[in-house]
Every structure is written in C-alpha cells, then in structure tokens.
C-alpha cells in the first residue's frame, strides 16, 4: 500500500519537531493534511504549506469528537514531553486521556488506519542490548509511564479489530530543528563537555527524516496493522564514540575530561531532594546523570522486514547536518 494522492490525513503534534517534518512530507506527497493544534501553537508555517489547521484541545473529548472526520489515516504524534518535576496530571491528560479520545473518535468516524507514536522509553533501561519490541516494560519516569499507558490504549484498540492500528516507538530523534541534543553539541562545541563514568554505555539515535519515512510506512504497509515497531538509526554507538563523532561534526577536538559516576549520581540525588523541598528546579538531578549509565540500543530488524524500513542518513552525515543547523541558528 502506498500514499495515494489526495488522501485525507490527520496529524496531531504537527507543530512539533517530528510532527512538522511528517506534515511537510505528507503535503509533498499530495495528501490533504489536517492538523489539530493548541490555541497557543505557532501554526503559520503549517498554513503556508497548505495544511488545514484546526484549534483543538485533544485533552477534551467533546472537542476531539467535534473535529474528527473520516480521515484515511491518523498519525498521532502529539505528546507531553518530560520536564523535571512536571505535573503528573498533565502528562496523563495528554499522553493517556487524549490518546483515548483520538482512538475512540477515529473509530466512531470510520478512520481506516491509526498510527500511534509511542517511545522506546516505555522499555526503560535495556538489559542485554539491543532490545527488540518484546523487551520488558520498565518505564522510569512520569513521561515514560504515561506513554506506556497511552500505548496500551492503542494496543487495546488494535485487539478490538474495528480499526487498523499500528504503534511506532522512535529511538532518540535528532536532526535540523531539534534542540534536545544541544545538551551534547553545545558543551562539546565549547570544549566543556565532561564524560561522567566510562562512556561505554550504548546510545542509539534516529535522524528525523528516516523516522518520518518509517512512520509513513507504518501508515501504508499492509503488514503494519496490529504490530509494534521500533524505528531507529542503522547503528548505535557508545557514548565515547558518539561524542567523538559530534566533535568531528563540529570540527573541534574530542572531549577528554572524565569523572567517576558514583559520586556525581549521589550528589544529584542530594541536590534533587534539597531543591525540591524548597520548590525550586535543581541544577543537577538523577535522570540527567543516569543518561551516562543506561544502555539505549535497539534492534530495528522487525521494521526492516515487515515495513521495508531502511535508514538512509548515516550517523556521521546526520550529525554534520545537525551541527550546521545549530550554527545557522546561532545556538552554538
């Protein structure tokens, strides 16, 4: 199955990093794209592309039901992302309740296929990497916990069989337009990056254009409904190698400063408790330090086999393009 010209497609989260790339690709392929967006979202770029933007609060069942139509496909990308000590209620309203509203309204309107964007974070720290889709669930924070709850709603809809449903789990998304990985690029560019621990843990990235191709395949391929797919880059690396490759992309020397993990993690726990007790956001907290201790490597062979998914942008090229974008935006 392939994307047909003039198909009617709904994208949630279209003002975000992944969703905007997806909407742009769909328009380029001839789809008639509708986006559900918050009233506070900046939507002019989508409107300029020809996307029909509707102000919809996806946390509100009645609002979703009022605007849902018989779209050929729905791509649910919107999510509440992690921030330290974020409101658990808001995570649940966006990542769980809104997912349920969209699934129910799509089913009621006769939507043909629904693609739900989850995250590999539902599997938490990976033992014996790389992890397949069957690796046990081990969510480690409110974001991952509520994303798992939302995924389970999608899987329940899958099992019900009244609508074609597919779940995709992206691995660390990067590329031009992303600001999340500034936390690596900026200190490396300024020669201030400090490796905490050995640097031998595994990390996996996905270039955004490759991810979008995978998401589209999940919405098109006949083998996709009823399945969960991990979408990642062609290879993973150690943190040591990743920081070296980023330094190469930035044309600076690779980081060489290293400090032990255990005392830094202990300090983060203490800092977190002290700052939380007075209602302040801590400058150092466990989740940030644990980035340096947890393996994040995944097996994408299922998506390759059933979807024909094949990442095309190698890691070195993707990092180079990202570094260039950061420079152009004067972020580094």
Secondary structure, 3 states (H helix, E strand, C coil): CCCCCCCEEEEECCCCHHHHHHHHHHHHCCCEEEEEECCCCCCHHHHHHCCEEEECCCCCHHHHHHHCCCCCEEEECCCCCCCCCCCHHHHHHHHHHHHHHHHHHHHHHCCCEEEEEEEHHHHCCCCCCCECCCCCCCCCCHHHHHHHHHHHHHHHHHHHCCCEEEEEEECCEECCCCCCCHHHHHHHHCCCCCEECCCCCEEECEEHHHHHHHHHHHHHCCCCCCCEEEECCCCEEEHHHHHHHHHHHHCCCCCCCEECHHHHHHHHHHHHHHHHHCCCCCCCCHHHHHCCCCCCCECCHHHHHHHCCCCCCCHHHHHHHHHHHHHHCCCC
